Amino acid sequence: MRAIVAVLLVAVLGGCARKAQVNTAPAPVNAKVSFHMTNNLGQPVNVYVTTGGTDILVGQVAANSTKTLTVTGVASGTTVSLKATAVDGTRTYTRDDVVLTGSVSWSVP
């Protein structure tokens, strides 16, 4: 019985003696970039920013109106694609190779 307790004690103490390595995670992208969207259609559009193959919904723009949309989680200066889809799904407009800065404006159609 003493041998079993001794083996368990050595195993427990050996496990406690290991050092844990702690690394910091990459800082999250908290940037907020805005752009101006003009919708000249007679119906609303859902507007997306596409980065890394992923569409990020940034908002909806009402028919025949202009709206400033804010993109979160994408750093300023990132090259993205913009996509606007009519709410009924019949039309989609895209604009590729857009560098996100505060001076971006886009209108559809």
N, C-alpha and C positions, 0 to 999 in steps of 0.2 A: 504494500500500500504506500509506503514511504517513497518507493521508486516512482510510482505513478504521479504522486504529488510533486516530486522533484522535477520530473520531466515537464509537467504542466507549468510549474513555476518558471522554469528556464524558457519555455516557449512564450509565455506571457511577457516576461521581462525582455526577451529578445525582440518581440514585436513593439514594445514601447521605446526601445532604443533607436528605432529608425527615425530618420529626419524626414519631414515632409517638405517638399519643394513647393513654394507658393509663387505663382506667376500672376501678373495682373492681366486682365482681359483687355482687349482693345477698347478704346474709348468709343462709346456709341456716337453715331452721327446725329447730333441734335440741331443741325443746321436747318434754317427755314429760308427757302427761296421762293419768291413770288414771280408770277408772270401774268400778263394781261391777255384775256381771251375774249374775242368778239364773236358772237354767234349770230350770223345773218340768216339763219334758217327760220322757218315758221314753227319750229318745235324745239324743245330743250335738247341739249346734248350732255352726255356724261363725258368728262375729260379725264384722261389718264396720262401719266408719265411712265414710260417704259425704260427700265434700266436693268441691265443684267438679265434680260429675258423675262422680267417680271413687270406686269402692269400694276401701277399704283393709282387707285382712284383718288383724284385731287378735288373733284367737285362737279357740280352740275351748273350749267349756264342756261338761263332761261332763253326762250325764243327772242330774237331781235334785241339782244342786250349785250352789254360788256361787263365782265367781272374780273376782279383780281383774284387769282387762285394761289394758295400757298402750298408749297410742296415741303413736307417734313421728311426727314430721314435721308435726304439726298443732299450732298454737299454742293455748295456754290462752285461753279466751274465744271461740274460734271456734264459730260455729253450724254444726252438722252434722246428718246423719240417722244413726240407728243401724239396723242390719239384722241379724237373726238368721235363719239358714236351717238347717232340720233337715238332718242329714247325708245323709238319703235323698232330699232335694230336694222332699219333699211339702208342706212348710209353710214360709212365710216371714213373719216379723213385722217391722214397722218402727215406728220412733218418729222423727218429724220435729221440726225446730226445737229441737234440744238444744244448749245452750250448754255446751261442754266446760269443766268445772271439776272440782275434786277431790271435789265432793259429788254427782256424778251416780250414781244407782242405777237399774237397769232390770231388769225380770223378764219372762219369757215363760212360758206364755201369760198 
